[in-house]
Amino acid sequence: MHFGRLFIASVSTLAFAAPALAQEAAEADSDAPVEAAASSDIVVTATRTQLPASALPLTIDVLDSETFNRQLTISGSTVDAVSALLPSFSPTREKLSGAGESLRGRAPLFAIDGIPQSTPVRDGSRDGYTIDPFFIDRVEVIYGSNALQGIGGTGGVVNQVIVAAPKEDGVSVRTLVQGTAADSFAGETLGGKVAALGGWRNGALDASIGGAFERRGAFVDGAGNRVGVDGTQGEIQDSDSWSVFGRVGYDLTPDTRIELVANHFELKGNGHYVVVPGDRLAARPASSELGQSPGDTPANKADMVSLSLKDKNLAGGTFTLQGFYNRTQDIFGGGIYASFQDPTIDPTGQLFDQSANKSRKVGGKVTYERGVPGFDDLVLTVGFDVLFDKTTQTLIQTGRAWVPETEFRSLAPFAQANLKLLDGALRLAGGVRHEDVKLTVGDYETLAANGATDDNDISTYTPIFVAGGSPSFSRTLFNGGVIVEPMQGLRAYGSYAEGFTIADVGRILRGVSEQGVDIDNYLSLEPVISNNKELGVELERGPVKANASYFWSSSKLGSRLVLNSDGIFEVVRAPVDIEGLELNLKTQTPVPGLDVSFGYSHLIGKTDGNGDGILEADLDGANISPDRLNLAADFTRGRFSARAQGRFYLSRTFAGQPADSAFEGYTLLDAYIGYRTGFGLVSLGIQNALDEYYLTYDSDTVRTFDNSRYFTGRGRTFTLSLQSEF
């Protein structure tokens, strides 16, 4: 059956059968309301509008505080929580690096209160680890390419909303004490976390300050063996992280607030282990043993400062002004790579080196929204975004520049309109955003290996001179959609949106291997414009919440990652087409307090693998996630709560890719139990409760020639937690 027909059948079934299902469930539970649940009226801050999510032609998920914290108890990080709950999000690598992790087959933009965490010039793939999740209240996920938050949201937006300011006068304190252990409870696997956030309010003035520290032990797989460490990209296991958070706010009027937020986050590997290479032919994965790697241990540092002003009643509309400063440093592990060799430093070809990204961002956002006077059913939103980024990547042992210092500037005015017709039964939405982007790169020399005339003779290694320049791109991006709501709680929509990003410029600049390149006209720096078309239907009535969506995403000049002989990713520019189906259903059962849910995602991705203009090859595991089924049951009664969830990652082959990159698939079962006592919430999370032995998706499908990165996933892990509020 053609996939589009499957979607039409799914939508038809949902549209006609779900109301009956809702009515039957409501009759079974006399307390169940038939009207749409209040969650449909949630305002999602990442959408840049005060309109509820139901008024927008978008697929949106909000992981509320309870859902998010339950998942954190199971899996520990924001990235793992989002990946576990959303079928269209790829399996994580279970490492510090998120390279290859995707949403709907494209890279998502991670943000904190709308502040982008990515580094567009040189993507270090650490943007999921820039704040401790203890300071996050909820996570908003917008699916599909869009330009709502500016550059980078080709797969969607994952916006982390920080905890709210104190509402009542006086002092409040929230604490977390947590312990984690593998199935064996061996000392080397033990970890723990302590965190606290204190709040104070006196009238219009409030302040919050908090800190968090976490120590993670070694990971053990389902066979009882240590999981191999990734000494290059960085590790979550055997690491320490700490974060400091602060906020000061003042309510100038009941409708106007000014707020200053600051956060520092640092995660660093302890370096107690070195990898023991596996053997793919013998099906023996890599493991770890005690040892010390040369150089500095991989680490991630992030600083963020934000100053915002919001007036909910300025000339009858809502005005928001936000300025921010971001600074990140990503240290990667090193090695004796051919790419790093230089005969003027070490003619033996045994030079060890490692790299570090440094990025600094300064930006601002201004938005104003109001209904048109005399025609309040038409809501207009206008704004302007500005971003300045300066990034470089250096080899820190020798002080060489691998990626030259590159300045990025983005100026983007935008306007959106939302028109309500027929008393809300029909809405028309659309807008335009103009992106004016400029890159500035000075003259530079590549590493010596780039100019080698004989890869096997280090004496021929010589740098290549590259003429700098200031290429600029200007593009107007459009979006539009229609929302139909024939009855309360049932809506259908169709939309078109364009997303905008640039390929990993740093990888392109450091990979120049031809003489005479002038950055001003180097084609590989052209931007990636992704077009996202989507049809969806959503039902939220009584105890039933369901949705089905089908999308198409294409880019004429896409960007995908391909490994070179050193195992280092390079950027290849080629057309990319992705389409997919997503289905979700959640409903109450006849058992009081018991909800069950179902989620399914199927993705197809194609690219031009040989440059002939025909999209004949499947996207590989570094660029698209496997099909997936999620099943879960939640139970809440009084002080007691519990959750069981199954994640079924389905097998997949990749046409046009090496046969050994096929994905075998695996199933993970997780569990959660919580009990609210007089002194706080005591909870137990069990990740991989059946102790499944499996290869991670990345290891099974990417680098199939590399025995050192042949990693298993984490086995059964227990996390005991106490969360208290005073």
C-alpha positions in Angstrom: 0.0 0.0 0.0 1.3 3.4 -0.9 2.2 5.4 2.2 0.0 8.4 1.3 -3.0 6.0 1.1 -2.1 4.6 4.5 -2.2 8.2 5.9 -5.6 8.9 4.3 -7.0 5.7 5.8 -5.5 6.6 9.2 -7.0 10.1 9.1 -10.4 8.9 8.0 -10.4 6.3 10.8 -9.5 8.9 13.3 -11.9 11.5 12.1 -15.0 9.2 12.1 -14.2 6.6 14.7 -12.7 8.8 17.4 -15.8 10.8 18.3 -17.6 7.6 18.8 -14.7 6.3 21.0 -14.8 9.5 23.0 -18.5 9.2 23.5 -18.3 5.6 24.6 -15.5 6.4 27.0 -17.4 9.4 28.4 -20.4 7.2 29.0 -18.2 4.7 30.8 -17.0 7.4 33.1 -19.7 9.9 34.1 -17.1 12.4 35.3 -15.3 12.6 32.0 -16.0 15.9 30.2 -17.1 15.7 26.6 -15.7 19.2 25.8 -12.1 19.6 24.6 -9.5 19.4 27.3 -7.9 22.5 28.6 -4.5 21.5 27.2 -5.7 22.6 23.7 -5.6 26.2 25.0 -2.0 26.0 26.1 0.1 28.9 24.9 3.4 27.6 23.5 6.1 30.3 23.9 8.2 28.9 21.2 5.6 29.8 18.6 6.2 33.5 19.2 2.5 34.2 19.7 0.0 34.5 22.5 -2.6 32.4 20.5 -3.2 28.9 21.8 -1.6 26.0 20.0 -5.0 24.9 18.6 -5.0 28.1 16.6 -1.9 27.2 14.7 -1.3 24.9 11.7 1.5 23.0 13.4 2.2 19.7 15.1 3.2 20.6 18.7 3.9 18.5 21.8 4.3 19.9 25.3 6.0 17.8 27.9 4.5 19.2 31.0 6.4 19.4 34.3 5.0 16.0 35.6 5.6 14.2 32.4 9.1 15.6 32.0 10.2 14.9 35.6 9.0 11.3 35.4 11.0 10.8 32.3 14.0 12.4 33.9 13.9 10.0 36.8 14.1 7.2 34.2 16.7 8.5 31.8 18.4 11.5 33.4 18.8 14.1 30.6 16.6 16.4 28.5 17.7 14.8 25.3 17.0 11.3 26.5 13.6 12.4 27.8 12.6 13.9 24.5 13.9 11.0 22.5 12.1 8.4 24.7 8.7 10.2 24.5 8.6 11.3 20.9 8.6 8.6 18.2 9.8 10.9 15.5 13.0 11.7 17.5 15.9 9.4 16.8 17.4 7.1 19.4 20.2 9.0 21.2 23.8 8.0 20.9 23.9 7.7 24.7 27.0 9.9 24.5 27.8 13.6 25.0 27.6 14.2 21.3 24.3 14.5 19.6 25.7 14.3 16.0 23.2 12.5 13.9 20.3 12.8 16.4 17.3 14.1 14.5 13.7 15.1 14.6 11.7 14.0 11.5 15.1 13.3 9.8 16.5 16.7 10.3 18.4 18.5 13.0 16.2 20.2 15.6 17.0 23.6 17.1 17.5 23.4 20.9 16.6 26.6 22.7 16.2 27.8 26.3 13.3 30.2 26.6 13.6 30.8 22.9 17.4 31.5 23.0 19.1 29.2 20.4 21.7 26.9 21.9 23.2 25.7 18.6 26.4 27.1 17.0 25.5 27.6 13.3 29.1 28.1 12.1 30.6 24.9 13.6 28.1 22.5 15.1 29.7 20.9 18.1 26.5 18.8 18.6 26.5 19.5 22.3 23.4 21.8 22.3 21.3 19.4 24.3 23.6 19.8 27.3 23.7 23.5 28.1 21.5 23.6 31.2 20.7 21.2 34.0 17.2 19.9 33.6 16.4 20.6 37.2 15.9 24.2 36.2 13.5 23.3 33.3 9.8 23.4 33.9 8.5 21.9 30.6 9.7 21.2 27.1 7.9 22.5 24.0 8.4 20.7 20.7 7.4 22.1 17.4 7.7 19.6 14.6 8.9 20.3 11.1 10.8 23.0 9.3 10.0 26.5 10.3 11.6 29.9 10.8 9.8 30.8 14.0 13.0 30.9 16.0 15.3 31.8 13.2 18.2 29.8 11.8 18.5 26.1 12.5 14.9 24.8 12.9 14.8 22.5 9.8 13.7 19.5 11.9 11.7 21.4 14.5 12.3 23.3 17.7 12.9 21.8 21.2 12.4 24.7 23.5 13.2 24.3 27.2 11.1 26.6 29.4 12.8 27.5 32.7 11.0 27.1 36.0 8.6 29.9 36.8 9.3 32.7 39.2 7.9 32.5 42.8 4.2 33.5 42.8 3.7 34.1 46.6 5.5 36.4 49.0 8.1 34.7 51.2 10.8 32.1 50.7 10.4 28.8 48.9 12.9 26.0 48.3 12.8 23.0 46.0 15.4 20.2 46.4 16.4 17.0 44.7 18.5 14.1 46.0 19.1 11.2 43.7 21.1 8.0 43.4 21.7 5.8 40.3 23.1 2.3 40.0 23.5 -0.4 37.4 21.9 -3.8 37.8 24.9 -5.2 39.6 25.1 -2.2 42.0 28.9 -2.3 41.5 30.7 0.7 43.0 32.0 1.9 39.7 28.5 2.2 38.3 27.1 4.3 41.1 26.2 7.9 40.5 24.3 10.6 42.3 22.8 14.1 42.0 22.0 16.9 44.4 20.2 20.1 43.4 18.4 23.0 45.1 16.5 26.0 43.9 15.6 28.8 46.3 13.0 31.5 45.5 12.0 34.7 47.2 9.3 37.3 46.5 8.4 40.5 48.2 5.7 42.3 46.3 6.8 43.2 42.8 10.4 42.0 43.3 11.4 38.3 43.1 14.7 36.4 42.9 15.7 32.8 42.5 19.1 31.1 42.8 20.0 27.4 42.5 22.7 24.9 41.9 23.0 21.3 40.7 25.8 18.7 40.8 25.7 15.3 39.2 28.3 12.5 39.2 27.8 9.6 36.8 29.5 6.2 37.1 30.5 3.8 34.4 27.7 2.3 32.2 27.1 -1.4 31.9 25.3 -3.1 29.1 22.7 -5.9 29.2 25.4 -8.6 29.2 27.1 -7.1 32.3 30.1 -5.6 30.4 31.3 -2.0 30.6 30.0 0.1 27.7 32.8 1.4 25.6 33.8 5.0 26.1 33.9 7.5 23.2 37.2 9.2 23.9 36.8 11.6 20.9 33.2 12.9 20.9 32.9 12.8 24.7 31.0 10.8 27.3 28.0 11.0 29.7 29.2 8.0 31.7 32.1 8.6 34.1 31.5 12.3 34.1 30.7 15.2 36.5 28.4 18.1 35.7 27.5 21.2 37.6 25.2 24.1 37.0 24.4 27.4 38.6 21.2 29.2 37.9 19.9 32.7 38.9 17.0 35.0 38.1 15.9 38.4 39.2 12.5 39.8 38.2 10.5 42.9 38.8 6.8 43.5 38.0 6.8 47.1 36.8 3.0 46.9 36.6 0.5 44.0 36.8 1.0 43.6 33.0 4.7 44.5 32.6 7.7 42.5 33.8 11.4 42.8 33.4 13.6 39.8 34.1 17.3 38.9 34.2 18.3 35.2 33.9 21.8 33.7 34.1 23.0 30.1 33.8 26.3 28.3 33.8 26.6 24.7 32.9 29.7 22.5 32.7 30.0 18.8 32.0 33.4 17.1 32.0 34.6 13.5 31.7 36.6 12.1 34.5 38.8 10.1 32.2 39.1 7.0 34.3 38.6 4.6 31.4 39.9 3.9 27.9 38.2 2.1 25.1 38.9 -1.6 24.4 38.1 -2.0 20.7 35.6 -4.6 19.7 35.4 -6.9 16.7 32.4 -6.5 14.4 33.1 -9.7 12.5 33.0 -11.6 15.8 30.0 -9.5 17.0 32.1 -8.4 20.0 31.3 -4.8 20.9 33.8 -2.4 22.3 34.2 -2.1 26.1 36.2 -0.1 28.6 39.1 -0.7 31.0 40.8 1.5 33.6 43.3 3.8 32.0 44.2 7.3 31.1 43.9 8.9 27.7 46.4 11.5 26.6 45.4 15.2 26.4 42.5 16.9 28.0 39.3 15.0 28.8 36.3 16.0 26.6 34.1 18.6 28.2 31.3 21.0 27.5 30.9 24.5 29.0 28.0 26.9 28.4 27.1 30.3 29.8 23.9 32.2 29.1 22.6 35.6 30.2 19.2 36.9 29.1 17.4 40.2 29.8 13.8 40.4 28.8 10.9 42.9 29.1 7.3 41.8 28.5 4.2 44.1 28.5 0.9 42.2 28.1 -1.1 45.4 27.5 0.9 47.9 25.4 -1.5 49.8 23.2 -3.9 46.9 23.4 -1.3 44.3 22.4 1.6 42.2 23.8 5.1 43.5 23.5 8.2 41.3 24.2 11.8 42.4 24.0 14.7 40.0 24.8 18.4 40.3 24.6 20.9 37.5 25.2 24.5 36.4 25.4 25.7 32.9 25.0 29.2 31.4 25.2 30.1 27.8 24.7 33.3 25.8 24.7 33.4 22.2 23.5 36.5 20.1 24.0 36.8 16.9 22.1 39.2 14.0 22.6 42.2 13.5 20.4 44.2 11.0 18.5 47.1 10.5 16.1 45.0 11.2 13.0 46.3 11.7 9.5 44.3 15.0 9.3 46.3 16.4 12.2 49.8 15.6 11.0 52.3 18.3 10.1 55.9 17.6 9.2 57.1 21.0 10.5 55.9 20.0 14.0 56.5 16.2 14.0 58.0 14.6 10.9 57.4 11.1 12.3 53.7 11.2 11.6 52.9 10.4 15.3 51.6 13.9 16.3 48.8 13.7 18.9 46.3 16.6 18.9 42.7 17.4 19.8 40.2 20.1 19.0 38.0 22.6 20.8 35.1 24.7 19.6 34.7 28.2 21.0 31.6 30.2 20.2 30.1 33.4 21.4 26.6 34.6 20.5 25.0 38.0 21.1 21.4 38.5 19.9 18.1 40.1 20.4 14.4 39.5 19.7 11.5 42.0 19.6 7.9 41.0 19.0 4.6 42.9 19.1 1.2 41.2 18.7 -2.4 42.5 18.8 -5.7 42.2 17.1 -6.5 44.7 14.4 -8.6 47.6 15.9 -12.2 47.1 15.0 -11.5 43.6 13.6 -10.2 41.6 16.6 -10.6 38.3 14.7 -7.5 39.2 12.8 -4.4 39.0 15.0 -1.1 40.4 13.6 2.4 39.6 14.9 5.5 41.6 13.8 9.0 41.3 15.0 12.7 41.6 14.4 15.5 39.1 15.3 19.2 39.8 15.3 22.1 37.3 15.9 25.9 37.8 15.9 28.0 34.7 16.3 31.8 34.4 16.4 33.2 30.8 16.3 36.6 29.1 15.9 37.9 25.6 16.2 41.5 25.1 17.3 43.8 22.2 17.9 44.6 22.9 21.5 47.8 20.8 21.9 49.6 22.7 19.2 47.6 26.0 19.0 46.7 25.6 15.3 43.4 26.9 13.9 41.4 24.1 12.3 38.4 26.2 11.6 39.4 29.9 11.2 37.6 32.5 13.2 34.3 33.0 11.5 31.8 35.7 12.1 28.1 35.1 11.4 25.4 37.8 11.3 21.7 37.3 10.9 19.1 40.1 10.6 15.5 38.9 10.3 12.2 41.0 10.3 9.0 38.9 10.2 5.3 39.3 10.2 2.5 36.7 10.9 -1.3 36.9 10.6 -4.0 34.7 12.1 -7.6 35.2 10.9 -10.5 33.6 12.7 -13.6 33.0 10.6 -17.0 31.4 11.2 -16.7 31.8 15.0 -13.4 29.9 15.0 -14.6 26.9 12.9 -12.1 28.1 10.2 -8.7 29.9 10.6 -6.3 31.1 8.1 -2.7 31.6 9.2 0.4 32.7 7.4 3.4 34.9 7.4 6.7 35.9 6.0 10.3 36.2 7.4 13.2 37.8 5.6 16.6 36.4 6.5 19.7 38.5 5.7 22.8 36.5 6.6 26.4 37.4 6.2 29.6 35.3 7.0 33.0 36.9 7.4 36.1 34.8 7.1 39.6 36.2 6.9 42.4 34.7 4.8 43.6 31.5 6.3 45.7 28.3 5.8 44.3 24.8 6.2 46.0 22.1 8.1 49.0 20.6 6.3 47.3 17.3 5.5 44.8 19.1 3.2 47.5 19.8 0.7 49.1 16.4 0.7 50.1 15.2 -2.8 50.7 11.7 -1.4 48.6 10.7 1.6 51.2 8.1 2.6 54.2 10.5 2.5 54.0 13.0 5.3 56.8 15.1 3.7 54.3 16.1 1.0 51.9 17.6 3.6 51.6 21.3 3.1 48.8 23.8 4.0 46.5 25.3 1.4 46.0 29.0 1.3 42.3 30.1 1.2 41.3 33.6 0.3 38.8 34.8 2.8 35.6 36.7 2.1 32.2 37.8 3.2 29.6 35.8 1.4 26.0 36.9 2.1 22.7 35.2 1.6 19.3 36.9 1.5 16.1 34.9 1.4 12.4 35.5 2.1 10.7 32.6 3.8 7.0 31.9 3.7 4.6 29.9 5.7 0.8 29.5 5.5 -1.9 27.2 6.7 -5.5 26.4 7.2 -7.2 25.1 10.4 -10.7 23.7 10.3 -12.5 22.9 13.6 -16.0 21.6 12.7 -16.6 20.8 16.4 -14.9 21.6 19.6 -12.0 19.3 20.2 -11.7 18.1 16.5 -9.5 20.0 14.2 -7.7 19.4 10.9 -5.0 21.5 9.3 -2.8 21.8 6.3 0.4 23.9 6.2 3.4 24.9 4.3 6.5 26.3 5.9 10.1 27.0 4.9 13.0 26.5 7.3 16.5 28.0 7.0 19.9 27.0 8.1 23.4 26.9 6.8 25.4 23.7 6.5 28.2 23.1 9.0 30.4 25.9 7.7 33.3 24.9 10.0 33.5 21.4 8.5 33.5 22.9 5.0 36.1 25.5 5.7 38.5 23.1 7.4 38.0 20.5 4.6 39.1 22.7 1.7 41.6 20.6 -0.3 41.9 22.5 -3.6 44.0 25.5 -4.5 42.5 28.8 -5.5 39.3 28.6 -3.4 37.8 32.0 -2.7 35.2 32.0 0.1 33.1 34.7 -1.6 32.0 32.3 -4.3 32.5 28.9 -2.7 29.2 27.0 -3.6 29.4 24.7 -0.5 28.5 27.7 1.7 25.1 28.1 0.1 22.3 27.8 2.7 19.9 24.9 3.2 16.3 25.9 2.6 13.9 23.1 3.7 10.3 23.1 2.5 7.8 21.4 4.9 4.3 20.5 3.8 2.0 18.8 6.3 -1.5 17.5 6.7 -2.9 16.7 10.1 -6.0 15.9 12.2 -6.3 16.1 15.9 -9.0 15.0 18.4 -9.2 16.0 22.0 -12.6 15.2 23.5 -13.4 13.6 26.8 -10.8 11.0 27.7 -9.4 10.7 24.2 -6.6 12.7 22.7 -5.4 11.5 19.3 -3.6 12.9 16.2 -2.4 11.8 12.8 -0.1 13.8 10.6 1.7 13.2 7.3 4.5 15.5 6.1 6.8 16.1 3.2 10.2 17.8 3.7 12.5 18.6 0.8 15.7 20.7 0.2 17.3 21.1 -3.2 20.7 21.7 -1.7 20.6 19.8 1.5 23.3 18.9 4.0 24.2 15.4 5.2 27.2 14.0 7.1 29.6 11.5 5.5 32.6 9.9 7.2 36.1 10.3 5.8 38.9 7.8 6.2 39.8 9.3 9.6 36.3 8.7 10.9 35.7 12.4 10.9 32.4 13.7 9.5 32.4 15.9 6.4 29.5 17.8 4.9 28.2 16.7 1.5 25.7 18.9 -0.3 23.0 17.1 -2.2 19.2 17.1 -2.5 17.3 15.5 0.3 13.7 14.4 0.4 12.0 13.1 3.6 8.4 12.1 4.2 6.7 10.5 7.1 3.6 9.5 9.0 3.0 10.1 12.7 0.2 8.6 14.8 -0.6 9.2 18.5 -3.4 8.1 20.7 -3.9 8.6 24.5 -7.1 7.6 26.4 -8.4 6.8 29.8 -9.4 3.2 30.5 -12.3 1.8 32.5 -9.8 1.4 35.4 -9.9 4.7 37.4 -6.6 6.5 37.1 -5.2 4.4 34.3 -4.3 5.9 31.0 -2.8 4.2 28.0 -1.0 5.7 25.0 0.3 4.7 21.6 2.7 6.4 19.3 4.0 5.5 15.9 6.4 7.1 13.4 7.5 6.0 9.9 10.1 8.0 8.0 11.4 7.7 4.4 14.5 9.7 3.4 16.2 9.9 0.0 19.2 11.6 -1.3 21.4 11.7 -4.4 24.2 9.4 -3.5 26.3 9.5 -6.7 25.7 13.1 -8.0 23.6 12.1 -11.0 20.6 14.3 -10.0 18.4 11.3 -9.1 17.5 10.6 -5.5 18.2 6.9 -5.5 19.9 6.3 -2.1 18.3 6.1 1.3 19.5 8.5 4.0 21.7 6.5 6.3 21.6 6.1 10.1 23.6 9.3 10.6 20.8 11.3 8.9 17.5 9.6 9.7 15.9 7.6 12.5 14.3 4.2 12.4 10.6 3.5 12.4 9.3 3.3 15.8 6.3 2.2 18.0 5.8 3.6 21.6 3.4 2.0 24.1 2.8 3.3 27.6 0.5 3.0 30.6 0.2 5.6 33.3 -1.6 5.1 36.6 -2.3 7.8 39.3 -4.4 7.4 42.4 -4.0 9.5 45.5 -0.4 9.7 46.5 0.7 6.9 44.2 1.7 7.1 40.6 3.3 4.7 38.1 4.3 4.4 34.5 5.4 1.5 32.2 6.6 2.3 28.7 7.8 0.2 25.8 9.9 1.6 22.9 10.0 -0.6 19.8 12.7 0.5 17.4 12.0 -1.4 14.2 14.6 -3.0 11.9 15.7 -1.0 8.8 17.8 -1.4 5.7 19.3 1.4 3.7 19.2 1.1 -0.1 22.3 2.5 -1.7 24.3 2.2 1.5 26.7 -0.5 2.6 24.9 -3.8 3.5 26.5 -4.0 6.9 24.9 -0.7 7.9 21.4 -2.3 8.3 19.7 -1.8 11.6 18.6 -4.9 13.5 16.2 -3.1 15.8 15.6 -3.6 19.5 12.9 -3.1 22.3 13.3 -1.3 25.6 11.0 -1.3 28.5 11.2 1.4 31.2 9.3 1.8 34.5 8.5 4.4 37.0 6.9 4.3 40.5 6.3 7.4 42.7 4.8 8.0 46.1 4.1 11.4 47.5 4.9 11.5 51.3 4.8 14.3 53.8 8.4 15.2 53.1 8.4 15.0 49.3 8.0 12.7 46.3 9.9 9.5 46.5 10.3 7.8 43.1 12.1 4.9 41.5 12.9 4.9 37.8 14.1 1.8 36.0 15.7 2.3 32.5 15.8 -0.8 30.3 13.9 -2.8 32.9 14.3 -6.1 31.1 18.1 -5.6 30.8 18.0 -5.8 27.0 21.3 -6.3 25.3 21.5 -4.1 22.2 23.7 -2.1 19.9 22.9 1.6 19.8 21.4 2.8 16.6 24.4 5.0 15.7 26.9 2.1 16.3 24.8 -0.3 14.3 24.4 1.9 11.3 27.3 4.3 11.2 31.1 3.8 11.2 30.7 0.1 10.4 34.4 -0.1 9.7 35.3 1.3 13.2 35.7 -1.3 15.9 36.5 1.4 18.6 33.0 2.9 18.1 31.1 -0.4 18.2 29.0 0.5 21.3 26.3 -1.3 23.1 23.5 0.5 25.0 23.0 0.9 28.7 21.6 -2.1 30.6 19.1 -2.1 33.4 19.6 1.0 35.6 17.9 2.1 38.8 17.4 5.7 39.9 16.0 6.5 43.3 14.9 10.1 43.8 13.5 12.4 46.5 12.0 15.7 45.4 10.9 18.0 48.1 9.4 21.5 48.3 9.4 23.8 51.4 
